[in-house]
Amino acid sequence: MYGGWTTDGGIPLATPEPPLSETGAAAIARHGNRVLALVGDRDHLIDADERGRIDRRLKAAGVPHELRVYEDAPHGFLCEDRPNTYDAGASEDAFGRIVGALEGLRSGG
């Protein structure tokens, strides 16, 4: 969530190389990891082009992933403490997907 720096960097966490560069996506695949990406379609940091790059890089590397885009949801849609951006419906769905992904890890799936 909120990962506008994942493909191109721009913050210290994404140095020396962003996590979803071609090399990073290949490393995720090598380690057998999955990616769950949850973004709002009005997120000012993760526009449609960025979402496309995330999806293409993960597909090219063979990473199992889900990229869920919430219609009309802005950046910060998961945070109840941000009433200007919080989206209850998107948040409920997103947390359900997060719990499901974690349960899948616990069960080995």
C-alpha positions as CSV (number, residue, x, y, z in Angstrom):
1,M,0.0,0.0,0.0
2,Y,1.1,3.5,-0.7
3,G,4.2,2.3,-2.5
4,G,4.8,5.1,-5.0
5,W,8.5,4.6,-4.7
6,T,8.6,0.9,-5.6
7,T,9.5,1.1,-9.3
8,D,11.5,4.4,-9.5
9,G,12.8,5.0,-6.0
10,G,12.9,8.5,-4.6
11,I,13.1,7.8,-0.9
12,P,16.0,6.3,1.3
13,L,14.1,3.0,1.7
14,A,14.3,2.5,-2.0
15,T,18.1,2.9,-2.3
16,P,20.3,1.8,-3.8
17,E,17.7,0.2,-6.0
18,P,13.9,0.3,-5.8
19,P,12.2,-3.0,-4.8
20,L,10.4,-3.4,-8.0
21,S,13.1,-2.7,-10.5
22,E,13.6,-5.5,-12.9
23,T,16.3,-6.9,-10.7
24,G,14.2,-6.5,-7.6
25,A,11.2,-8.3,-9.2
26,A,13.5,-11.1,-10.3
27,A,14.8,-11.5,-6.7
28,I,11.2,-11.6,-5.4
29,A,10.5,-14.5,-7.9
30,R,13.7,-16.3,-6.9
31,H,12.7,-16.3,-3.3
32,G,9.2,-17.6,-4.1
33,N,7.4,-14.6,-2.7
34,R,4.1,-13.2,-3.7
35,V,3.0,-9.6,-3.8
36,L,-0.3,-8.1,-2.8
37,A,-0.5,-4.5,-4.0
38,L,-3.5,-2.4,-2.9
39,V,-3.9,1.1,-4.3
40,G,-6.5,3.7,-4.9
41,D,-7.1,4.8,-8.4
42,R,-6.8,8.5,-7.2
43,D,-3.5,7.9,-5.4
44,H,-1.3,10.8,-6.4
45,L,1.9,8.8,-6.0
46,I,0.8,5.6,-7.8
47,D,-0.9,6.7,-11.1
48,A,-2.1,4.3,-13.8
49,D,1.4,4.3,-15.4
50,E,3.1,3.3,-12.2
51,R,0.5,0.6,-11.6
52,G,1.2,-0.7,-15.1
53,R,4.9,-0.8,-14.5
54,I,4.4,-2.7,-11.2
55,D,2.1,-5.2,-12.9
56,R,4.4,-5.7,-16.0
57,R,7.6,-6.1,-13.9
58,L,6.0,-8.7,-11.6
59,K,4.5,-10.6,-14.6
60,A,7.8,-10.5,-16.5
61,A,9.6,-11.9,-13.5
62,G,6.9,-14.6,-12.9
63,V,5.9,-13.3,-9.5
64,P,2.5,-14.4,-8.3
65,H,0.7,-11.2,-7.5
66,E,-2.5,-9.4,-7.1
67,L,-2.8,-5.7,-7.9
68,R,-6.1,-4.4,-6.6
69,V,-7.1,-0.9,-7.5
70,Y,-9.9,0.8,-5.5
71,E,-12.1,3.1,-7.6
72,D,-12.3,6.6,-6.3
73,A,-9.9,5.9,-3.4
74,P,-7.0,8.3,-2.8
75,H,-3.6,7.8,-1.2
76,G,-4.2,7.1,2.5
77,F,-7.5,5.3,2.1
78,L,-6.6,2.8,4.8
79,C,-6.0,5.2,7.6
80,E,-9.0,6.0,9.8
81,D,-7.0,8.9,11.3
82,R,-7.1,10.7,7.9
83,P,-10.8,11.5,7.5
84,N,-10.1,13.4,4.3
85,T,-8.8,10.3,2.6
86,Y,-10.1,7.3,4.5
87,D,-12.4,5.1,2.5
88,A,-14.3,2.6,4.7
89,G,-15.3,0.3,1.9
90,A,-11.9,0.1,0.3
91,S,-10.3,-0.3,3.7
92,E,-12.6,-3.2,4.7
93,D,-11.9,-5.0,1.4
94,A,-8.1,-4.3,1.6
95,F,-7.8,-5.6,5.2
96,G,-9.7,-8.7,4.2
97,R,-7.2,-9.3,1.4
98,I,-4.3,-8.7,3.8
99,V,-5.7,-11.2,6.3
100,G,-6.3,-13.7,3.6
101,A,-2.8,-13.4,2.3
102,L,-1.3,-13.8,5.8
103,E,-3.5,-16.9,6.4
104,G,-2.3,-18.3,3.1
105,L,1.3,-17.9,4.4
106,R,0.5,-19.6,7.6
107,S,-1.1,-22.6,5.8
108,G,1.7,-22.8,3.3
109,G,-0.4,-21.6,0.4
